[in-house]
């Protein structure tokens, strides 16, 4: 496992632990993200990765706050 994967996994684990607190506080702002992930999670994640405006760290944190599974194909 390379460093990028470790970083991604670690940030996902930390965010998953605090997800309920963040969802309660910022749930209204995350509604659009949650809807997109519910419809097409893997495509949504892939598209966000291609946009150079968002750093991977931010994408990892936002995706960890959604209900996308770790095994999404």
Backbone bond lengths (Angstrom), bond angles and torsions (degrees), N, CA, C in turn:
res aa  C-N    CA-C-N  psi(-1)  N-CA   C-N-CA  omega(-1)  CA-C   N-CA-C  phi
1 X - - - 1.450 - - 1.532 107.78 -
2 X 1.318 115.68 126.66 1.455 117.95 -178.42 1.530 111.37 -83.88
3 X 1.321 115.99 174.07 1.459 122.19 -175.97 1.516 112.27 -62.09
4 X 1.310 117.30 -37.54 1.459 120.82 179.23 1.520 111.22 -62.36
5 X 1.312 116.51 -43.46 1.467 120.27 178.33 1.519 111.65 -66.06
6 X 1.311 116.59 -39.35 1.465 120.21 178.90 1.517 110.91 -64.34
7 X 1.308 115.96 -44.27 1.463 120.51 178.91 1.517 110.79 -61.90
8 X 1.309 116.45 -45.26 1.454 121.68 179.28 1.523 111.09 -61.26
9 X 1.316 116.55 -45.61 1.461 121.18 -179.36 1.521 111.16 -65.90
10 X 1.312 117.85 -41.76 1.458 121.78 179.61 1.528 111.42 -64.49
11 X 1.316 117.08 -45.26 1.463 119.10 179.39 1.525 110.64 -65.78
12 X 1.308 117.03 -34.75 1.468 121.12 177.93 1.526 110.65 -65.77
13 X 1.311 117.10 -43.28 1.467 120.81 -179.83 1.527 110.35 -63.98
14 X 1.310 117.10 -46.63 1.467 121.00 -179.92 1.526 110.74 -62.00
15 X 1.305 116.42 -43.33 1.457 119.89 -179.06 1.521 111.12 -69.16
16 X 1.319 117.67 -37.34 1.470 120.41 178.11 1.532 110.95 -61.28
17 X 1.323 116.52 -35.05 1.461 120.79 179.70 1.528 110.58 -65.76
18 X 1.321 117.34 -36.67 1.463 121.58 -176.50 1.532 112.78 -101.46
19 X 1.332 117.54 11.84 1.464 121.50 -173.80 1.527 113.38 -59.81
20 X 1.303 118.01 -44.59 1.461 120.70 -176.56 1.526 111.87 -61.36
21 X 1.313 116.63 -41.24 1.467 120.66 178.74 1.526 110.12 -62.99
22 X 1.309 116.09 -45.73 1.469 120.31 -178.35 1.535 110.64 -68.40
23 X 1.323 117.97 -41.18 1.469 120.79 179.08 1.522 110.66 -61.95
24 X 1.322 117.17 -40.06 1.465 120.16 178.90 1.518 111.91 -66.71
25 X 1.309 116.05 -37.13 1.467 119.84 -176.58 1.524 113.16 -82.08
26 X 1.338 117.26 -41.89 1.464 121.64 -174.81 1.531 112.51 -117.12
27 X 1.303 117.97 21.18 1.455 122.26 -176.35 1.515 113.87 -55.56
28 X 1.340 116.56 -37.92 1.466 119.19 -179.67 1.521 111.70 -66.32
29 X 1.311 117.71 -33.21 1.469 121.35 178.49 1.530 111.80 -77.64
30 X 1.303 116.59 -24.17 1.462 120.81 -178.24 1.524 113.05 -92.69
31 X 1.325 118.28 -1.53 1.462 120.89 -177.85 1.522 112.77 -57.43
32 X 1.325 117.22 -45.00 1.464 120.43 -179.10 1.529 110.92 -63.44
33 X 1.315 116.60 -40.90 1.467 120.51 179.01 1.524 109.77 -65.66
34 X 1.325 116.94 -44.77 1.466 120.74 179.75 1.520 111.75 -61.46
35 X 1.326 117.01 -41.21 1.473 119.97 178.20 1.524 111.05 -63.49
36 X 1.336 116.96 -44.67 1.462 120.36 179.72 1.515 112.14 -62.58
37 X 1.309 116.61 -40.79 1.466 120.99 179.84 1.525 110.40 -69.60
38 X 1.321 117.30 -38.10 1.464 119.98 177.93 1.522 111.74 -61.89
39 X 1.335 116.35 -39.34 1.469 119.97 -178.49 1.515 111.72 -73.30
40 X 1.321 116.59 -54.54 1.470 121.08 -175.28 1.517 110.19 -146.05
41 X 1.309 115.81 74.94 1.456 122.00 -173.96 1.520 115.18 -57.38
42 X 1.331 117.09 -51.56 1.467 120.20 -176.55 1.524 111.27 -65.44
43 X 1.329 117.18 -42.13 1.461 120.51 179.36 1.535 110.55 -66.33
44 X 1.305 116.74 -40.12 1.458 122.56 178.55 1.528 110.14 -60.53
45 X 1.324 117.10 -46.45 1.461 121.83 179.13 1.522 110.99 -64.55
46 X 1.320 117.26 -45.33 1.463 122.05 179.52 1.531 110.84 -59.36
47 X 1.329 116.49 -43.92 1.463 120.88 -179.92 1.523 111.22 -64.25
48 X 1.323 117.36 -43.01 1.464 120.30 178.19 1.526 111.43 -62.29
49 X 1.320 116.73 -36.01 1.470 120.39 179.26 1.523 111.82 -65.46
50 X 1.323 116.98 -29.09 1.459 120.71 -178.56 1.530 113.27 -80.23
51 X 1.314 117.71 -17.09 1.466 121.29 -179.03 1.523 108.12 -83.74
52 X 1.330 117.85 114.68 1.468 120.21 -175.15 1.527 114.05 -73.89
53 X 1.315 118.20 -2.08 1.464 121.21 -179.83 1.526 110.90 -73.44
54 X 1.332 116.75 -34.77 1.457 121.42 -175.00 1.524 111.18 -98.71
55 X 1.336 117.96 123.64 1.472 119.93 176.09 1.534 110.53 -68.19
56 X 1.317 116.59 149.30 1.457 121.46 -178.35 1.532 111.24 -56.91
57 X 1.316 117.30 -36.80 1.452 120.70 -178.86 1.534 110.80 -58.40
58 X 1.323 117.12 -44.01 1.459 121.65 179.54 1.525 110.23 -66.52
59 X 1.328 116.73 -42.88 1.467 120.39 178.63 1.524 110.07 -61.42
60 X 1.329 117.30 -42.61 1.462 121.11 178.55 1.522 111.14 -60.04
61 X 1.314 116.63 -43.78 1.462 120.08 -179.07 1.530 111.31 -66.44
62 X 1.328 116.32 -44.87 1.467 119.58 -179.18 1.528 110.27 -65.14
63 X 1.313 117.54 -42.91 1.460 119.97 179.50 1.526 111.77 -65.84
64 X 1.305 117.41 -33.05 1.463 120.26 177.45 1.521 111.45 -68.41
65 X 1.324 116.91 -24.38 1.455 120.63 178.50 1.526 112.11 -80.15
66 X 1.309 117.46 -12.96 1.461 121.18 178.39 1.516 109.30 -90.82
67 X 1.314 115.94 -175.70 1.460 120.49 -178.20 1.519 112.02 -102.73
68 X 1.343 117.32 23.09 1.465 121.30 177.01 1.529 108.59 -70.27
69 X 1.311 116.35 139.07 1.463 119.23 -178.84 1.524 110.64 -83.74
70 X 1.291 115.85 158.36 1.469 120.67 179.30 1.517 111.49 -69.17
71 X 1.316 117.87 -23.08 1.453 122.40 -178.11 1.521 113.51 -96.42
72 X 1.326 117.95 19.15 1.459 119.47 -179.63 1.518 109.22 -62.87
73 X 1.349 117.29 126.05 1.465 120.17 -177.13 1.521 112.19 -69.18
